[in-house]
Amino acid sequence: MSDFNKKEEPNAANSSAESPGPSQEFITALQELYCAEMKKLKFLPALEHLAEHEDLRDAFRDHLLILDQHIARLAEVFRITATPPAEKECDEVDTIVQQGLRVSKEVPERSVFRDLKYITAAQSYQKYELSAYRKLAELAPEAGYPEAAELFTPGIFECEETILDLADISKWIEDDVATGEPQ
C-alpha cells in the first residue's frame, strides 16, 4: 500500500507542474483564428467588389460588420489570457483566399459562375472558422479560461448563419439563371 501512495505522489506533482498557464494548443488555435479574421478583413472587400449579384455583395458587406464583432471578442480573449494579440500563420486560410481570388482570373467577367465560386470560397472560409471557434470553445475550459469559452459561442452561431445565408444566395443565383432573370 505504501508503494501505491509513492506512485501517486509523483504523478500528482507532475500533473500540476504541467498545467500552469494557458494550454499552448489553445493559444496557437486562438492566434490562427485571429490571423484568419484579420485576413478576412482584406479578403471580404475584394470579394464584395468582384461579386456581380447584389445579394452577394450585400452579404459580404454585412459580414464585415459581424467581422468587427468577431475581432473584438478575440481581443477580449487575448486580454483574458494575458496574451498580446498576435497572428500565427494559417496556411489553410491562405489557400482559401488564393482560390477565391484566382476565380477572378479564371472565370470570365459578368459570369454567374464567378459568383458561385466566390460563394464556395466564402463557405470554405466560414467552415474553417466554424471549426476553429468550436475547437476554441472546447479547449478554453481545459486551458483554464472557462469565461473565454462563452465568447466563442456567438462566433459559432454567426458562422453557421453565414454558411446558410450563402447557400440561400447560391440558390437564388441558380434560380435567376434557370428563369433567365437578370441578377
MDAnalysis code that builds the backbone (N, CA, C; Angstrom):
import MDAnalysis as mda
import numpy as np

u = mda.Universe.empty(549, n_residues=183, atom_resindex=np.repeat(np.arange(183), 3), trajectory=True)
u.add_TopologyAttr("name", ["N", "CA", "C"] * 183)
u.add_TopologyAttr("resid", np.arange(1, 184))
u.add_TopologyAttr("resname", ["MET", "SER", "ASP", "PHE", "ASN", "LYS", "LYS", "GLU", "GLU", "PRO", "ASN", "ALA", "ALA", "ASN", "SER", "SER", "ALA", "GLU", "SER", "PRO", "GLY", "PRO", "SER", "GLN", "GLU", "PHE", "ILE", "THR", "ALA", "LEU", "GLN", "GLU", "LEU", "TYR", "CYS", "ALA", "GLU", "MET", "LYS", "LYS", "LEU", "LYS", "PHE", "LEU", "PRO", "ALA", "LEU", "GLU", "HIS", "LEU", "ALA", "GLU", "HIS", "GLU", "ASP", "LEU", "ARG", "ASP", "ALA", "PHE", "ARG", "ASP", "HIS", "LEU", "LEU", "ILE", "LEU", "ASP", "GLN", "HIS", "ILE", "ALA", "ARG", "LEU", "ALA", "GLU", "VAL", "PHE", "ARG", "ILE", "THR", "ALA", "THR", "PRO", "PRO", "ALA", "GLU", "LYS", "GLU", "CYS", "ASP", "GLU", "VAL", "ASP", "THR", "ILE", "VAL", "GLN", "GLN", "GLY", "LEU", "ARG", "VAL", "SER", "LYS", "GLU", "VAL", "PRO", "GLU", "ARG", "SER", "VAL", "PHE", "ARG", "ASP", "LEU", "LYS", "TYR", "ILE", "THR", "ALA", "ALA", "GLN", "SER", "TYR", "GLN", "LYS", "TYR", "GLU", "LEU", "SER", "ALA", "TYR", "ARG", "LYS", "LEU", "ALA", "GLU", "LEU", "ALA", "PRO", "GLU", "ALA", "GLY", "TYR", "PRO", "GLU", "ALA", "ALA", "GLU", "LEU", "PHE", "THR", "PRO", "GLY", "ILE", "PHE", "GLU", "CYS", "GLU", "GLU", "THR", "ILE", "LEU", "ASP", "LEU", "ALA", "ASP", "ILE", "SER", "LYS", "TRP", "ILE", "GLU", "ASP", "ASP", "VAL", "ALA", "THR", "GLY", "GLU", "PRO", "GLN"])
u.atoms.positions = np.array([
    [0.810, -1.186, 0.000],
    [0.000, 0.000, 0.000],
    [0.863, 1.265, 0.000],
    [1.981, 1.239, 0.700],
    [2.847, 2.408, 0.693],
    [3.464, 2.619, -0.683],
    [3.736, 1.537, -1.450],
    [4.225, 1.686, -2.826],
    [3.186, 2.388, -3.687],
    [1.932, 2.066, -3.480],
    [0.858, 2.707, -4.243],
    [0.846, 4.203, -3.987],
    [0.967, 4.590, -2.705],
    [0.990, 6.008, -2.361],
    [2.200, 6.719, -2.943],
    [3.325, 6.050, -2.947],
    [4.527, 6.667, -3.506],
    [4.363, 6.931, -4.998],
    [3.686, 6.032, -5.698],
    [3.469, 6.217, -7.126],
    [2.515, 7.376, -7.381],
    [1.543, 7.554, -6.524],
    [0.551, 8.608, -6.707],
    [1.144, 9.995, -6.555],
    [2.017, 10.169, -5.590],
    [2.567, 11.491, -5.315],
    [3.344, 12.071, -6.494],
    [4.275, 11.321, -7.113],
    [4.986, 11.908, -8.252],
    [4.049, 12.254, -9.399],
    [3.048, 11.434, -9.646],
    [2.108, 11.730, -10.737],
    [1.327, 13.000, -10.451],
    [0.895, 13.172, -9.209],
    [0.162, 14.384, -8.853],
    [1.058, 15.604, -9.009],
    [2.312, 15.497, -8.613],
    [3.234, 16.624, -8.752],
    [3.492, 16.937, -10.214],
    [3.682, 15.889, -11.021],
    [3.911, 16.108, -12.450],
    [2.697, 16.728, -13.119],
    [1.535, 16.274, -12.703],
    [0.305, 16.788, -13.300],
    [0.149, 18.279, -13.057],
    [0.383, 18.710, -11.822],
    [0.224, 20.130, -11.527],
    [1.349, 20.953, -12.145],
    [2.530, 20.356, -12.331],
    [3.642, 21.090, -12.929],
    [3.403, 21.348, -14.415],
    [2.645, 20.472, -15.059],
    [2.386, 20.619, -16.491],
    [1.240, 21.574, -16.784],
    [0.379, 21.869, -15.826],
    [-0.845, 22.596, -16.118],
    [-0.834, 24.099, -15.874],
    [0.213, 24.717, -15.295],
    [0.101, 26.164, -15.103],
    [0.104, 26.905, -16.435],
    [-0.599, 28.026, -16.458],
    [-0.624, 28.835, -17.665],
    [-1.552, 28.261, -18.724],
    [-1.687, 29.010, -19.803],
    [-2.598, 28.574, -20.857],
    [-2.039, 27.393, -21.635],
    [-2.921, 26.601, -22.131],
    [-2.540, 25.490, -22.988],
    [-1.964, 26.053, -24.279],
    [-0.822, 25.533, -24.689],
    [-0.197, 26.016, -25.924],
    [-1.113, 25.758, -27.122],
    [-1.828, 24.650, -27.100],
    [-2.757, 24.351, -28.191],
    [-3.845, 25.416, -28.287],
    [-4.340, 25.861, -27.142],
    [-5.370, 26.902, -27.117],
    [-4.834, 28.211, -27.684],
    [-3.664, 28.631, -27.227],
    [-3.083, 29.896, -27.680],
    [-2.778, 29.834, -29.175],
    [-2.238, 28.714, -29.633],
    [-1.944, 28.559, -31.062],
    [-3.226, 28.641, -31.886],
    [-4.266, 27.937, -31.453],
    [-5.546, 27.970, -32.176],
    [-6.139, 29.378, -32.159],
    [-6.002, 30.078, -31.050],
    [-6.500, 31.452, -30.941],
    [-5.763, 32.360, -31.921],
    [-4.453, 32.241, -31.987],
    [-3.659, 33.061, -32.903],
    [-3.977, 32.741, -34.362],
    [-4.221, 31.472, -34.668],
    [-4.579, 31.089, -36.036],
    [-5.935, 31.675, -36.430],
    [-6.902, 31.617, -35.510],
    [-8.218, 32.190, -35.801],
    [-8.112, 33.703, -35.957],
    [-7.335, 34.330, -35.111],
    [-7.124, 35.781, -35.217],
    [-6.512, 36.118, -36.582],
    [-5.556, 35.334, -37.014],
    [-4.946, 35.519, -38.338],
    [-6.013, 35.405, -39.423],
    [-6.858, 34.382, -39.322],
    [-7.914, 34.182, -40.321],
    [-8.864, 35.371, -40.361],
    [-9.241, 35.870, -39.203],
    [-10.166, 37.011, -39.162],
    [-9.511, 38.273, -39.730],
    [-8.236, 38.478, -39.436],
    [-7.534, 39.653, -39.953],
    [-7.380, 39.573, -41.481],
    [-7.126, 38.374, -41.981],
    [-7.019, 38.204, -43.435],
    [-8.377, 38.422, -44.100],
    [-9.427, 38.030, -43.398],
    [-10.766, 38.220, -43.957],
    [-11.093, 39.699, -44.087],
    [-10.534, 40.523, -43.205],
    [-10.738, 41.977, -43.319],
    [-10.280, 42.493, -44.684],
    [-9.258, 41.870, -45.239],
    [-8.746, 42.268, -46.551],
    [-9.473, 41.537, -47.677],
    [-9.835, 40.291, -47.434],
    [-10.427, 39.418, -48.447],
    [-11.879, 39.796, -48.774],
    [-12.661, 40.104, -47.753],
    [-14.087, 40.395, -47.971],
    [-14.338, 41.617, -48.856],
    [-13.662, 42.733, -48.632],
    [-13.899, 43.875, -49.524],
    [-13.562, 43.556, -50.987],
    [-12.544, 42.728, -51.201],
    [-12.205, 42.331, -52.573],
    [-13.334, 41.502, -53.170],
    [-13.871, 40.570, -52.395],
    [-14.991, 39.760, -52.892],
    [-16.226, 40.621, -53.131],
    [-16.475, 41.547, -52.234],
    [-17.627, 42.439, -52.408],
    [-17.505, 43.208, -53.727],
    [-16.332, 43.694, -54.003],
    [-16.090, 44.461, -55.233],
    [-16.228, 43.582, -56.486],
    [-15.795, 42.339, -56.397],
    [-15.799, 41.450, -57.558],
    [-17.148, 40.786, -57.814],
    [-17.969, 40.656, -56.780],
    [-19.258, 39.956, -56.916],
    [-20.193, 40.721, -57.847],
    [-20.946, 39.974, -58.639],
    [-21.914, 40.553, -59.570],
    [-23.307, 40.679, -58.943],
    [-23.717, 39.648, -58.239],
    [-25.080, 39.580, -57.703],
    [-25.211, 40.523, -56.504],
    [-26.235, 41.360, -56.531],
    [-26.435, 42.362, -55.479],
    [-26.559, 41.738, -54.094],
    [-27.292, 40.634, -53.987],
    [-27.458, 39.979, -52.683],
    [-26.126, 39.475, -52.140],
    [-25.267, 39.025, -53.029],
    [-23.960, 38.547, -52.598],
    [-23.084, 39.713, -52.132],
    [-23.102, 40.794, -52.878],
    [-22.353, 41.991, -52.446],
    [-22.845, 42.459, -51.076],
    [-24.161, 42.477, -50.897],
    [-24.731, 42.875, -49.599],
    [-24.284, 41.935, -48.477],
    [-24.262, 40.645, -48.771],
    [-23.858, 39.668, -47.753],
    [-22.404, 39.880, -47.343],
    [-21.537, 40.126, -48.311],
    [-20.128, 40.382, -47.981],
    [-19.995, 41.663, -47.162],
    [-20.736, 42.688, -47.546],
    [-20.695, 43.966, -46.823],
    [-21.213, 43.786, -45.393],
    [-22.325, 43.090, -45.248],
    [-22.897, 42.852, -43.916],
    [-21.949, 42.036, -43.044],
    [-21.260, 41.094, -43.671],
    [-20.371, 40.248, -42.875],
    [-19.177, 41.028, -42.333],
    [-18.810, 42.090, -42.995],
    [-17.735, 42.943, -42.461],
    [-18.114, 43.512, -41.097],
    [-19.391, 43.836, -40.910],
    [-19.851, 44.344, -39.615],
    [-19.760, 43.255, -38.546],
    [-20.141, 42.055, -38.924],
    [-20.055, 40.917, -38.000],
    [-18.585, 40.638, -37.679],
    [-17.740, 40.769, -38.682],
    [-16.311, 40.519, -38.510],
    [-15.703, 41.439, -37.451],
    [-16.142, 42.680, -37.421],
    [-15.667, 43.604, -36.380],
    [-15.981, 43.066, -34.985],
    [-17.161, 42.476, -34.836],
    [-17.544, 41.891, -33.550],
    [-16.682, 40.672, -33.226],
    [-16.402, 39.850, -34.251],
    [-15.538, 38.675, -34.043],
    [-14.176, 39.112, -33.510],
    [-13.600, 40.117, -34.158],
    [-12.267, 40.584, -33.781],
    [-12.277, 41.189, -32.375],
    [-13.335, 41.910, -32.039],
    [-13.448, 42.481, -30.692],
    [-13.522, 41.373, -29.639],
    [-14.269, 40.319, -29.920],
    [-14.354, 39.209, -28.963],
    [-13.015, 38.482, -28.840],
    [-12.320, 38.312, -29.964],
    [-11.000, 37.675, -29.900],
    [-10.034, 38.536, -29.089],
    [-10.112, 39.852, -29.244],
    [-9.265, 40.753, -28.456],
    [-9.555, 40.566, -26.965],
    [-10.816, 40.368, -26.618],
    [-11.189, 40.134, -25.222],
    [-10.597, 38.808, -24.726],
    [-10.597, 37.783, -25.567],
    [-9.998, 36.505, -25.171],
    [-8.495, 36.678, -24.955],
    [-7.844, 37.416, -25.841],
    [-6.419, 37.686, -25.638],
    [-6.203, 38.400, -24.293],
    [-7.094, 39.331, -23.965],
    [-6.986, 40.038, -22.690],
    [-7.142, 39.065, -21.522],
    [-8.124, 38.188, -21.603],
    [-8.375, 37.207, -20.538],
    [-7.160, 36.305, -20.345],
    [-6.531, 35.926, -21.439],
    [-5.383, 35.012, -21.354],
    [-4.070, 35.736, -21.070],
    [-4.141, 37.070, -21.006],
    [-2.938, 37.887, -20.792],
    [-1.898, 37.627, -21.877],
    [-2.394, 37.404, -23.087],
    [-1.541, 37.171, -24.245],
    [-1.782, 38.308, -25.224],
    [-0.736, 38.952, -25.699],
    [-0.953, 40.027, -26.675],
    [-1.509, 39.464, -27.979],
    [-2.433, 40.177, -28.626],
    [-2.955, 39.697, -29.908],
    [-1.815, 39.505, -30.900],
    [-1.784, 38.337, -31.476],
    [-0.753, 38.026, -32.459],
    [-1.326, 37.043, -33.466],
    [-0.854, 37.171, -34.675],
    [-1.298, 36.265, -35.729],
    [-0.291, 35.138, -35.874],
    [-0.794, 33.924, -35.929],
    [0.030, 32.764, -36.241],
    [-0.323, 32.376, -37.662],
    [0.676, 32.119, -38.455],
    [0.419, 31.790, -39.861],
    [-0.660, 30.726, -39.983],
    [-1.537, 30.935, -40.929],
    [-2.632, 29.998, -41.166],
    [-2.644, 29.673, -42.662],
    [-1.856, 28.673, -43.026],
    [-1.680, 28.295, -44.428],
    [-2.992, 27.883, -45.085],
    [-3.853, 27.224, -44.329],
    [-5.139, 26.784, -44.887],
    [-5.960, 27.987, -45.354],
    [-5.942, 29.043, -44.575],
    [-6.674, 30.260, -44.934],
    [-6.047, 30.906, -46.170],
    [-4.715, 30.926, -46.219],
    [-4.039, 31.484, -47.402],
    [-4.471, 30.752, -48.670],
    [-4.591, 29.439, -48.581],
    [-5.028, 28.637, -49.728],
    [-6.450, 29.004, -50.140],
    [-7.338, 29.156, -49.172],
    [-8.726, 29.514, -49.468],
    [-8.786, 30.894, -50.127],
    [-8.035, 31.845, -49.600],
    [-8.017, 33.199, -50.159],
    [-7.505, 33.160, -51.594],
    [-6.413, 32.444, -51.819],
    [-5.845, 32.373, -53.168],
    [-6.822, 31.726, -54.151],
    [-7.512, 30.681, -53.714],
    [-8.509, 30.037, -54.575],
    [-9.640, 31.003, -54.903],
    [-10.074, 31.756, -53.911],
    [-11.156, 32.714, -54.129],
    [-10.758, 33.816, -55.088],
    [-9.562, 34.344, -54.934],
    [-9.117, 35.442, -55.793],
    [-8.723, 34.959, -57.194],
    [-8.290, 33.707, -57.284],
    [-7.933, 33.145, -58.593],
    [-9.152, 33.072, -59.516],
    [-10.326, 32.957, -58.929],
    [-11.564, 32.888, -59.713],
    [-11.675, 34.086, -60.646],
    [-11.296, 35.269, -60.158],
    [-11.442, 36.478, -60.972],
    [-10.560, 36.432, -62.206],
    [-9.526, 35.616, -62.192],
    [-8.657, 35.477, -63.358],
    [-9.099, 34.344, -64.271],
    [-9.717, 33.323, -63.698],
    [-10.051, 32.119, -64.455],
    [-11.451, 32.133, -65.057],
    [-12.377, 32.838, -64.425],
    [-13.769, 32.825, -64.879],
    [-14.074, 34.193, -65.489],
    [-14.679, 34.190, -66.697],
    [-14.953, 35.473, -67.361],
    [-15.820, 36.406, -66.505],
    [-15.571, 37.718, -66.690],
    [-16.399, 38.713, -66.001],
    [-17.849, 38.551, -66.427],
    [-18.728, 39.052, -65.568],
    [-20.176, 39.011, -65.812],
    [-20.682, 37.573, -65.928],
    [-20.001, 36.652, -65.307],
    [-20.420, 35.253, -65.331],
    [-21.012, 34.894, -63.981],
    [-22.155, 34.261, -64.019],
    [-22.816, 33.825, -62.796],
    [-21.941, 32.800, -62.072],
    [-21.134, 32.077, -62.832],
    [-20.283, 31.058, -62.223],
    [-19.209, 31.684, -61.339],
    [-18.841, 32.898, -61.641],
    [-17.878, 33.616, -60.813],
    [-18.453, 33.794, -59.397],
    [-19.674, 34.281, -59.310],
    [-20.302, 34.473, -58.001],
    [-20.454, 33.149, -57.257],
    [-20.802, 32.096, -57.979],
    [-20.954, 30.795, -57.323],
    [-19.613, 30.311, -56.773],
    [-18.550, 30.593, -57.483],
    [-17.214, 30.218, -56.983],
    [-16.813, 31.087, -55.794],
    [-17.192, 32.364, -55.813],
    [-16.926, 33.222, -54.654],
    [-17.680, 32.701, -53.432],
    [-18.894, 32.254, -53.656],
    [-19.681, 31.691, -52.554],
    [-18.995, 30.447, -52.010],
    [-18.497, 29.599, -52.899],
    [-17.804, 28.393, -52.458],
    [-16.574, 28.748, -51.622],
    [-15.815, 29.738, -52.065],
    [-14.635, 30.169, -51.306],
    [-15.050, 30.730, -49.949],
    [-16.098, 31.549, -49.935],
    [-16.559, 32.147, -48.671],
    [-17.078, 31.070, -47.717],
    [-17.775, 30.070, -48.261],
    [-18.257, 28.981, -47.404],
    [-17.088, 28.175, -46.842],
    [-16.062, 27.948, -47.650],
    [-14.876, 27.238, -47.158],
    [-14.242, 28.006, -46.007],
    [-14.150, 29.305, -46.174],
    [-13.593, 30.179, -45.137],
    [-14.430, 30.064, -43.865],
    [-15.758, 30.137, -44.020],
    [-16.652, 30.074, -42.863],
    [-16.562, 28.724, -42.168],
    [-16.437, 27.657, -42.939],
    [-16.328, 26.320, -42.338],
    [-15.025, 26.180, -41.563],
    [-13.951, 26.756, -42.087],
    [-12.678, 26.773, -41.362],
    [-12.862, 27.501, -40.033],
    [-13.470, 28.676, -40.086],
    [-13.675, 29.465, -38.867],
    [-14.613, 28.762, -37.895],
    [-15.673, 28.169, -38.398],
    [-16.616, 27.455, -37.536],
    [-15.885, 26.361, -36.765],
    [-15.060, 25.609, -37.466],
    [-14.283, 24.559, -36.821],
    [-13.349, 25.149, -35.759],
    [-12.716, 26.272, -36.081],
    [-11.799, 26.920, -35.130],
    [-12.546, 27.433, -33.899],
    [-13.702, 28.063, -34.097],
    [-14.483, 28.558, -32.958],
    [-14.933, 27.411, -32.058],
    [-15.379, 26.300, -32.665],
    [-15.809, 25.150, -31.867],
    [-14.640, 24.567, -31.075],
    [-13.492, 24.459, -31.735],
    [-12.306, 23.922, -31.065],
    [-11.911, 24.810, -29.878],
    [-11.893, 26.118, -30.091],
    [-11.522, 27.038, -29.014],
    [-12.524, 27.004, -27.866],
    [-13.802, 26.906, -28.189],
    [-14.821, 26.830, -27.137],
    [-14.622, 25.578, -26.291],
    [-14.182, 24.506, -26.925],
    [-13.938, 23.257, -26.206],
    [-12.639, 23.326, -25.389],
    [-11.603, 23.931, -25.969],
    [-10.297, 23.989, -25.308],
    [-10.229, 25.017, -24.168],
    [-11.016, 26.081, -24.251],
    [-10.910, 27.175, -23.280],
    [-11.015, 26.703, -21.827],
    [-12.036, 25.926, -21.459],
    [-12.110, 25.486, -20.055],
    [-10.917, 24.607, -19.666],
    [-10.474, 23.745, -20.588],
    [-9.332, 22.874, -20.311],
    [-8.051, 23.691, -20.114],
    [-7.960, 24.815, -20.825],
    [-6.780, 25.675, -20.725],
    [-6.854, 26.595, -19.510],
    [-7.977, 26.548, -18.794],
    [-8.126, 27.372, -17.595],
    [-8.851, 28.688, -17.830],
    [-9.545, 28.806, -18.944],
    [-10.251, 30.051, -19.277],
    [-11.726, 29.783, -19.601],
    [-12.503, 29.306, -18.621],
    [-13.906, 28.995, -18.912],
    [-14.698, 30.211, -19.380],
    [-14.338, 31.418, -18.887],
    [-15.066, 32.621, -19.307],
    [-14.803, 32.935, -20.785],
    [-13.681, 32.499, -21.297],
    [-13.373, 32.719, -22.714],
    [-14.259, 31.847, -23.597],
    [-14.621, 30.672, -23.107],
    [-15.448, 29.756, -23.903],
    [-16.752, 30.424, -24.332],
    [-17.328, 31.202, -23.437],
    [-18.587, 31.892, -23.744],
    [-18.428, 32.906, -24.875],
    [-17.245, 33.448, -25.026],
    [-17.014, 34.446, -26.080],
    [-16.956, 33.828, -27.472],
    [-16.780, 32.523, -27.556],
    [-16.735, 31.861, -28.865],
    [-18.123, 31.460, -29.359],
    [-19.085, 31.362, -28.459],
    [-20.433, 30.921, -28.839],
    [-21.076, 31.811, -29.909],
    [-21.048, 33.137, -29.777],
    [-21.644, 33.959, -30.845],
    [-20.968, 33.732, -32.201],
    [-19.655, 33.543, -32.202],
    [-18.944, 33.286, -33.454],
    [-19.400, 31.997, -34.109],
    [-19.675, 30.986, -33.281],
    [-20.169, 29.709, -33.807],
    [-21.509, 29.930, -34.501],
    [-22.432, 30.601, -33.826],
    [-23.747, 30.840, -34.409],
    [-23.659, 31.718, -35.658],
    [-22.809, 32.731, -35.622],
    [-22.678, 33.628, -36.778],
    [-22.081, 32.907, -37.978],
    [-21.124, 32.027, -37.745],
    [-20.551, 31.250, -38.850],
    [-21.605, 30.317, -39.453],
    [-22.352, 29.640, -38.587],
    [-23.406, 28.744, -39.073],
    [-24.434, 29.519, -39.890],
    [-24.821, 30.679, -39.396],
    [-25.810, 31.505, -40.087],
    [-25.276, 31.994, -41.437],
    [-24.031, 32.388, -41.469],
    [-23.436, 32.876, -42.712],
    [-23.355, 31.764, -43.747],
    [-23.001, 30.561, -43.333],
    [-22.947, 29.422, -44.256],
    [-24.324, 29.194, -44.867],
    [-25.360, 29.245, -44.043],
    [-26.727, 29.059, -44.549],
    [-27.145, 30.207, -45.463],
    [-26.792, 31.440, -45.095],
    [-27.126, 32.596, -45.933],
    [-26.460, 32.481, -47.307],
    [-25.210, 32.071, -47.313],
    [-24.503, 31.909, -48.594],
    [-25.142, 30.811, -49.442],
    [-25.600, 29.751, -48.794],
    [-26.295, 28.679, -49.527],
    [-27.592, 29.213, -50.139],
    [-28.303, 30.055, -49.400],
    [-29.528, 30.659, -49.939],
    [-29.226, 31.544, -51.142],
    [-28.184, 32.345, -51.033],
    [-27.825, 33.234, -52.148],
    [-27.417, 32.411, -53.362],
    [-26.704, 31.340, -53.139],
    [-26.326, 30.451, -54.237],
    [-27.569, 29.919, -54.943],
    [-28.543, 29.523, -54.163],
    [-29.808, 29.011, -54.722],
    [-30.521, 30.110, -55.513],
    [-30.543, 31.336, -54.980],
    [-31.192, 32.452, -55.690],
    [-30.505, 32.706, -57.030],
    [-29.181, 32.659, -57.021],
    [-28.442, 32.880, -58.265],
    [-28.759, 31.781, -59.264],
    [-28.768, 30.542, -58.803],
    [-29.102, 29.430, -59.684],
    [-30.524, 29.569, -60.221],
    [-31.459, 30.002, -59.373],
    [-32.838, 30.212, -59.807],
    [-32.921, 31.322, -60.854],
    [-32.146, 32.408, -60.635],
    [-32.110, 33.506, -61.614],
    [-31.630, 33.007, -62.970],
    [-30.620, 32.163, -62.959],
    [-30.090, 31.616, -64.210],
    [-31.144, 30.729, -64.871],
    [-31.814, 29.899, -64.080],
    [-32.809, 28.985, -64.621],
    [-34.000, 29.725, -65.235],
    [-34.363, 30.844, -64.647],
    [-35.527, 31.604, -65.152],
    [-35.127, 32.686, -66.152],
    [-33.830, 32.875, -66.312],
    [-33.360, 33.889, -67.247],
    [-33.477, 35.315, -66.724],
    [-33.687, 35.468, -65.413],
    [-33.814, 36.806, -64.829],
    [-32.439, 37.427, -64.624],
    [-32.371, 38.736, -64.761],
    [-31.090, 39.387, -64.506],
    [-30.756, 39.336, -63.022],
    [-29.464, 39.487, -62.744],
    [-29.008, 39.450, -61.363],
    [-29.312, 40.769, -60.723],
])
